Structures are given as C-alpha cells and as structure tokens.
C-alpha cells in the first residue's frame, strides 16, 4: 500500500459526515518519512455469513480482469540511463538538495530517464543526486537504484501499472484481513486468522459504509497468475520489501471496510492469494472483489453539444409527447446514468415543465426527472481565453471541461454528501465540497487515500486510488472505484468521478506527468496548472 498524502476518499466510521486529512502534500521533510506503520491486531472480529449476490466467478473474472502491467508494455531502450524506485517516494527536487517542495516523485517499481549518468553532490545524499528528465534531481539512496536488473526492482516493475491504463490494478474490499510479508504455513495461517472467523465471512458495517459497498460481489476471486516465484521461494521472500522485515509475518491488519489494490491472484497451499503492488500477500477469501464501473461522460463536438439532460438515477426515466389531454407517455425512455441532447427554453404544459429532445422532435423529458449540463455564458475570472478549465456544479452534480468558451467533455460527478457548504462550517466535518477557484496543486497517478488527519491510516483507507488531482488538500478531484452513483452526493468532501472519467481528465489537464513520474507539482518549471471552478449551481 503506497501512501503519498491522504485525502477525502471516505467517510469516518464514527462520524457519518466523515473527516478529511490536512496534509498539504509532499514537502522536503515531513513527507520524506511517510510510510506505512504496522497496525496491531485489534481483538476478535465478529462475523456474519456471506450472502451471494448471484454473480458467478466467470462474471467476476470479466469485471475485474487485470490490464497489462508495465512489464508487458516495454519501456523503449533509447540509450539513456534510468533511475528506478525500489521503495516508496523517491522524491524529485528542483535542485540537488533535499529542500523546498518536491517537484514530484518516482513511483515504486517504475523508473525515470536521466539527463546524465554522473552524480551531483548535494546535502543529505552521500551517493549523489542524479538529473532527472525533463528536470529536477533525485537522490541515489535506499529508495532507488541504477541497476534495472536488481531483483527487487524487476519483481516490483512486473506489478507496476501501465501509465496509460484506466484501471492500474484490481481492487477488493476487506472483510478484516491480514497482510502477510511472506507466504504463511498452514499453522501460521490458523494462528494469525483465528480472530477473523471462517474464511468468506464478514460483518455488515454500519450506514457510513454502504456507499462503499455498491460494487461488491461475494463470488470467489479466481487465480489469474502462477505463483510468483520471483518474489517467494516457497514460504520465504526472495526479494526486498523496503523497510518491512519479512520476519514480521503479519505486517498489517486491513480493517473491515478498507480497500486494497492487487496486481495478481495466485493459488498456493490450497488457497488463492492476492499479491499487492508492493509484494505483500492477502488471502483472497477474506476480501470481496470490487466490480468495475463502466460509467463514462461524453466527448462534445461533431454534433453532440450542450445542453444535455442527464438521468442521474439507476432507473430509466420516461419520455413524453404532447397530446390534447396534456402529455402522454412514450414507449422507452432515458436510460439510467445517461444523457440526452435537449432544446431550450423549457416547454410548459399545465403545471409541469419539459425539455424537448434535440434529436427527437416533439418528444419531451420531464424537467423533474433530469439534471442539465449547460454551457457557461462567459469565461470565469482568472481563466485566459483559449485555456483549459473545469467547471464543477454541486447541486446538479455536473462536471464540464472547457477549452476557452468551448465545452469539450461533460459528465456527472459525486460531491460531498453534506450538500452545499455553509459559511463558517468546516468542510471535512460536514462533508461538503468547498466552492471557489482551485488551480490543480498536485497530480498523482495512483496513491492511497484516507480520512485520517495525521500519520499513517489505521482505521480506514483506500489503496491506490487512480488519477488524483488535489485542488486544495484535502480537497481533490479523484476516481471513486467503489461506487457508480455519480451525479449524487456520496463523498466526504471531494469531487468523485468514475475511473473512465478520471483517466480522461487526468490526461487532459495541465501539466502532464513526464515519463516515469508517479506524481508532480505544477510550477517550478513543470508549467502552470488547469484551474477547477467549483460552484453551488
């Protein structure tokens, strides 16, 4: 589990409104030391029988199937030396010194091209800094290596995500599970897991967790890869794992309600195991698979333009046609979580208001059944003509990407479940999404998010959330892989988008992450950032 800095991915288990962290992002000192801390076992976990949702193992395999890892998408050998990360957060600095805000970092299991293979001496790095392409310096220390054949790096890189993938990993919801540093023997499993009850059982959590459980299935996770012989030799670990001592068998307990990413599922000792991106193992029968949402917004242009009327519910909404009696219901309707192009102004019939469909003359949708994405009539203050910007509207739950005055992409998002913020009330406490003008301050391909304010998360966390764009930490625009109820309030305070939308937005906004970078901060030579304007409506 990789924690860069925490955000508002979920609601607090003891406060339905949630609580967001306050860390401003990786700096030169405090975030250098950010790493996972061991969570000690916490007594017995009560269990309830697992209930089947009717999803077959074949369906789960289809819905959670992995995308190609980075190792299968070969890095071009262009002759440049590279610096690889074999531990978390190999930060890149503007100068050869551990000072100031980091420009970005190299993600565990990935590498960046270097502008020179000669070290540059600098304070705090005895082995020297190396010039990273296209800018900045990274230290050669225990986090990094110049040897791309290093066994630890090779093993990590095989589980690193394709930087172009919508889904960097597969995901699962913990029922309360141990995270092992190596494969345990049968006796070790029995001893370590007796507190969790029978495999496959779980406790139904309280109301705060229901929004995180919408895409879960109880169908077993099937093995998808052979046993990772490059990582484990029998029960023993063959490669390094950062500061984690493999002599500590249960490195961490993943609480019920937390979520984890995994790169592979394999069978060993008569059981299926999940291999995490940082080479830990979790028993698959103590988690539930997360199915992948297919919700996606629409690209505008070539005949599809605003305004669009969205059905943001999970049920179809009817279409109508005017009649002598008022309106009559048409056959068919607007599909769940989908838009239709409409004409304005509204059509009033009796006491009801309707929109006529642009592509179906005479056919109407009830205004009460839809939420509308409209073009903003003027550029907001602070946005230059022709530049990129994003408009986020809380009450309709709409998000629109613009290039100047031209909308180019429209979708639904989930704001904080506390609704529109009230002046003087804390956003994290009341789970409201802050309004204002927010240039993106930090972009991160995938990182763990938590609602815990200080230190490493111990109660609730979501591993490797993709496409994170911090606006003003802890406020972030990020993927929510645990639900697909976009358009409706769901988050602790952030702007939640689907994986498909988040991937598009992350690639579209400025600045773009350079090759090999896992995260970056605008400015400092990295270029300006795309602003996000959040308003109530």
VOTITOR-376453 format. One record per residue (C-alpha): x negated, z, y negated. Coordinates in steps of 0.2 Angstrom, whole numbers, padded with zeros to 4 digits, always signed. Layout:
N
XZY;...
END
This chain:
537
+0000+0000+0000;-0008-0006-0017;-0003+0004-0032;-0008-0003-0049;+0003+0006-0060;+0021+0012-0057;+0037+0006-0064;+0056+0007-0063;+0059+0000-0046;+0071+0013-0040;+0082+0027-0044;+0076+0045-0041;+0083+0053-0026;+0088+0069-0035;+0094+0061-0051;+0106+0046-0049;+0100+0039-0066;+0083+0038-0060;+0066+0042-0068;+0053+0029-0074;+0034+0032-0075;+0025+0032-0091;+0008+0024-0086;+0003+0011-0099;-0007+0001-0087;-0024+0000-0080;-0037+0006-0093;-0056+0009-0092;-0055+0026-0084;-0039+0034-0078;-0033+0019-0068;-0050+0016-0061;-0047+0030-0049;-0029+0025-0045;-0027+0025-0026;-0016+0032-0013;-0015+0050-0009;-0010+0057+0008;+0007+0063+0009;+0008+0078+0021;+0022+0079+0034;+0037+0087+0027;+0047+0096+0041;+0059+0089+0053;+0069+0073+0048;+0087+0074+0054;+0093+0058+0062;+0109+0049+0065;+0112+0035+0077;+0108+0017+0071;+0123+0006+0069;+0121-0013+0072;+0126-0024+0058;+0129-0039+0070;+0113-0048+0065;+0104-0055+0080;+0085-0054+0082;+0084-0073+0080;+0093-0072+0064;+0082-0058+0058;+0066-0068+0063;+0073-0083+0052;+0077-0072+0037;+0061-0063+0037;+0049-0075+0043;+0032-0075+0035;+0025-0088+0024;+0007-0094+0027;-0006-0081+0022;-0020-0086+0011;-0032-0089+0025;-0022-0104+0031;-0022-0111+0013;-0041-0114+0012;-0050-0110-0004;-0059-0125-0010;-0078-0124-0007;-0084-0130-0024;-0101-0123-0023;-0098-0108-0034;-0102-0091-0029;-0087-0079-0027;-0085-0060-0028;-0072-0053-0016;-0062-0037-0016;-0063-0025-0001;-0054-0011-0009;-0041-0008-0022;-0043-0013-0040;-0059-0022-0044;-0056-0022-0062;-0062-0036-0074;-0068-0031-0091;-0071-0041-0106;-0090-0035-0107;-0102-0029-0094;-0097-0011-0096;-0083+0000-0089;-0075+0002-0106;-0059-0004-0115;-0044-0011-0107;-0046-0021-0092;-0043-0040-0093;-0036-0040-0075;-0042-0036-0058;-0046-0044-0041;-0033-0040-0028;-0039-0033-0011;-0043-0046+0001;-0045-0060-0012;-0060-0067-0021;-0063-0075-0038;-0076-0088-0043;-0091-0083-0053;-0099-0092-0068;-0116-0085-0062;-0124-0078-0047;-0135-0067-0057;-0131-0049-0061;-0130-0042-0078;-0134-0024-0081;-0122-0013-0088;-0117+0006-0089;-0108+0013-0074;-0113-0001-0062;-0130+0001-0054;-0129-0015-0044;-0124-0025-0059;-0109-0034-0066;-0105-0052-0062;-0097-0065-0074;-0080-0070-0068;-0072-0087-0071;-0065-0090-0083;-0070-0075-0092;-0075-0056-0090;-0086-0046-0079;-0083-0037-0063;-0094-0024-0055;-0103-0026-0038;-0099-0009-0030;-0090-0002-0015;-0074-0011-0020;-0082-0028-0020;-0094-0039-0010;-0103-0056-0012;-0103-0059+0006;-0087-0068+0011;-0092-0066+0029;-0090-0047+0028;-0079-0042+0042;-0068-0031+0031;-0066-0045+0019;-0062-0058+0032;-0049-0046+0040;-0041-0042+0023;-0041-0060+0017;-0032-0066+0033;-0017-0054+0027;-0019-0059+0009;-0004-0068+0001;-0004-0086-0003;-0004-0085-0023;+0010-0099-0023;+0021-0090-0011;+0039-0084-0016;+0038-0070-0003;+0020-0064-0002;+0025-0053+0013;+0039-0047+0024;+0047-0031+0019;+0055-0016+0028;+0065+0000+0023;+0058+0016+0030;+0069+0027+0041;+0055+0040+0039;+0039+0033+0047;+0021+0037+0050;+0007+0026+0043;-0007+0026+0055;-0025+0022+0051;-0028+0015+0069;-0018+0012+0084;-0012+0029+0092;-0012+0033+0110;+0004+0037+0118;+0000+0055+0117;-0004+0054+0099;+0012+0044+0095;+0023+0058+0104;+0014+0072+0094;+0015+0063+0077;+0033+0057+0078;+0042+0071+0086;+0048+0076+0069;+0057+0059+0066;+0069+0059+0081;+0072+0045+0093;+0065+0028+0088;+0078+0017+0080;+0087+0032+0072;+0089+0035+0054;+0098+0046+0041;+0111+0038+0029;+0104+0043+0012;+0115+0048-0002;+0123+0036-0015;+0107+0034-0025;+0100+0023-0011;+0115+0012-0007;+0109-0001-0020;+0093-0002-0010;+0101-0005+0007;+0111-0021+0004;+0100-0032+0013;+0095-0021+0028;+0098-0025+0046;+0096-0014+0062;+0091-0029+0073;+0074-0026+0080;+0059-0033+0072;+0051-0045+0085;+0032-0048+0086;+0026-0063+0077;+0007-0062+0079;-0005-0057+0093;-0013-0040+0092;-0026-0041+0078;-0042-0040+0087;-0052-0042+0071;-0045-0026+0065;-0044-0015+0080;-0054-0013+0096;-0042-0005+0107;-0037+0011+0098;-0052+0010+0087;-0054+0002+0070;-0067-0011+0069;-0067-0014+0050;-0067-0003+0035;-0052+0003+0026;-0058+0009+0009;-0059+0027+0007;-0047+0030+0021;-0055+0039+0035;-0049+0032+0052;-0052+0050+0059;-0036+0055+0050;-0024+0047+0062;-0008+0049+0051;-0014+0043+0035;+0003+0044+0026;+0021+0048+0030;+0033+0035+0022;+0048+0044+0017;+0066+0038+0022;+0071+0026+0008;+0054+0020+0003;+0050+0002+0007;+0034-0006+0014;+0027-0024+0015;+0019-0030+0031;+0009-0045+0034;+0011-0046+0053;+0021-0039+0068;+0012-0037+0084;+0015-0029+0101;+0004-0016+0109;+0006-0001+0120;+0024-0007+0124;+0029-0006+0106;+0030-0018+0091;+0019-0013+0076;+0018-0018+0058;+0001-0022+0050;+0001-0019+0031;-0009-0029+0019;-0022-0015+0019;-0023-0014+0038;-0013+0001+0041;-0001+0001+0056;+0018+0007+0056;+0029+0007+0071;+0042-0006+0069;+0056+0004+0077;+0055+0017+0063;+0060+0004+0049;+0074-0008+0046;+0070-0026+0041;+0075-0032+0024;+0083-0050+0024;+0078-0062+0011;+0090-0066-0003;+0092-0084-0007;+0100-0082-0024;+0092-0093-0037;+0096-0098-0055;+0097-0116-0061;+0085-0128-0070;+0093-0135-0085;+0092-0153-0091;+0096-0170-0083;+0115-0167-0085;+0116-0148-0082;+0116-0139-0099;+0123-0123-0106;+0136-0116-0107;+0138-0111-0089;+0151-0099-0082;+0144-0088-0068;+0154-0080-0054;+0143-0064-0053;+0154-0056-0039;+0151-0058-0020;+0169-0066-0018;+0175-0084-0023;+0184-0085-0039;+0200-0096-0041;+0201-0112-0051;+0217-0116-0060;+0227-0131-0068;+0239-0131-0082;+0257-0133-0077;+0274-0131-0086;+0275-0113-0080;+0258-0109-0087;+0244-0111-0074;+0244-0114-0055;+0230-0110-0043;+0220-0125-0037;+0213-0126-0020;+0195-0120-0019;+0186-0110-0032;+0169-0105-0039;+0158-0099-0025;+0150-0081-0026;+0135-0079-0037;+0135-0097-0043;+0138-0106-0060;+0149-0120-0066;+0147-0130-0082;+0161-0127-0094;+0168-0133-0111;+0171-0123-0126;+0181-0117-0135;+0192-0107-0124;+0209-0113-0119;+0223-0100-0122;+0238-0101-0110;+0250-0086-0113;+0240-0070-0114;+0226-0077-0104;+0210-0086-0109;+0202-0100-0099;+0187-0112-0099;+0189-0130-0094;+0176-0136-0082;+0165-0150-0089;+0164-0160-0073;+0182-0157-0068;+0194-0162-0082;+0210-0152-0083;+0203-0139-0070;+0201-0121-0078;+0192-0104-0074;+0199-0088-0080;+0188-0080-0093;+0190-0063-0085;+0183-0070-0069;+0166-0076-0076;+0151-0072-0086;+0144-0085-0098;+0127-0091-0102;+0127-0099-0119;+0113-0107-0130;+0107-0096-0144;+0110-0105-0160;+0094-0101-0169;+0076-0095-0164;+0074-0076-0164;+0062-0069-0177;+0044-0069-0171;+0046-0085-0160;+0037-0100-0166;+0046-0117-0164;+0042-0126-0148;+0035-0110-0139;+0041-0101-0124;+0053-0086-0124;+0065-0077-0113;+0082-0071-0119;+0090-0056-0108;+0108-0050-0112;+0113-0034-0104;+0132-0034-0103;+0134-0052-0097;+0119-0050-0085;+0112-0067-0090;+0094-0072-0092;+0089-0089-0101;+0071-0096-0103;+0068-0107-0118;+0055-0119-0125;+0059-0118-0143;+0078-0121-0146;+0079-0129-0129;+0085-0119-0114;+0076-0124-0098;+0082-0111-0085;+0097-0100-0083;+0101-0086-0071;+0108-0069-0068;+0098-0053-0068;+0102-0034-0065;+0100-0022-0079;+0099-0003-0079;+0114+0004-0071;+0116+0016-0086;+0123+0001-0096;+0118-0002-0115;+0106+0010-0122;+0112+0024-0134;+0100+0028-0149;+0091+0044-0146;+0094+0044-0127;+0079+0042-0115;+0080+0025-0106;+0072+0032-0090;+0083+0047-0089;+0099+0037-0092;+0094+0022-0083;+0097+0010-0097;+0087-0006-0101;+0078-0005-0118;+0083-0018-0131;+0070-0026-0143;+0056-0039-0144;+0044-0037-0130;+0029-0049-0128;+0023-0048-0109;+0009-0035-0109;+0003-0036-0091;+0006-0048-0077;+0004-0044-0058;+0006-0055-0043;+0012-0040-0032;+0010-0021-0033;+0018-0005-0028;+0031+0002-0040;+0038+0020-0040;+0049+0030-0052;+0037+0045-0051;+0028+0048-0068;+0011+0055-0063;-0002+0051-0049;+0002+0043-0033;+0020+0042-0027;+0025+0054-0014;+0044+0054-0014;+0049+0035-0016;+0040+0019-0018;+0042+0000-0015;+0027-0008-0009;+0020-0025-0016;+0034-0029-0027;+0031-0048-0032;+0030-0056-0049;+0029-0040-0060;+0029-0044-0079;+0028-0027-0089;+0036-0028-0106;+0033-0011-0112;+0028+0001-0097;+0038+0007-0088;+0050-0007-0093;+0046-0023-0083;+0054-0039-0078;+0051-0040-0059;+0058-0045-0042;+0070-0034-0033;+0068-0039-0015;+0081-0025-0009;+0097-0032-0016;+0105-0048-0021;+0119-0042-0033;+0111-0050-0048;+0122-0050-0064;+0127-0032-0061;+0119-0016-0067;+0108-0010-0052;+0090-0005-0059;+0083+0012-0065;+0079+0003-0082;+0070-0013-0078;+0075-0032-0078;+0078-0035-0060;+0078-0053-0054;+0078-0062-0037;+0062-0067-0028;+0065-0086-0031;+0069-0082-0050;+0054-0070-0052;+0042-0083-0044;+0048-0097-0056;+0047-0085-0071;+0030-0078-0067;+0023-0096-0065;+0031-0102-0081;+0027-0088-0093;+0010-0087-0103;-0003-0083-0099;-0006-0090-0082;-0016-0080-0070;-0033-0088-0066;-0039-0092-0049;-0041-0077-0038;-0035-0064-0051;-0022-0052-0045;-0016-0046-0062;-0021-0050-0080;-0018-0043-0098;-0014-0055-0112;-0026-0055-0126;-0045-0053-0125;-0047-0071-0123;-0033-0073-0110;-0022-0080-0123;-0005-0075-0130;+0010-0069-0120;+0028-0075-0119;+0040-0064-0128;+0056-0057-0120;+0070-0053-0131;+0082-0040-0124;+0099-0038-0132;+0116-0030-0128;+0126-0046-0128;
END
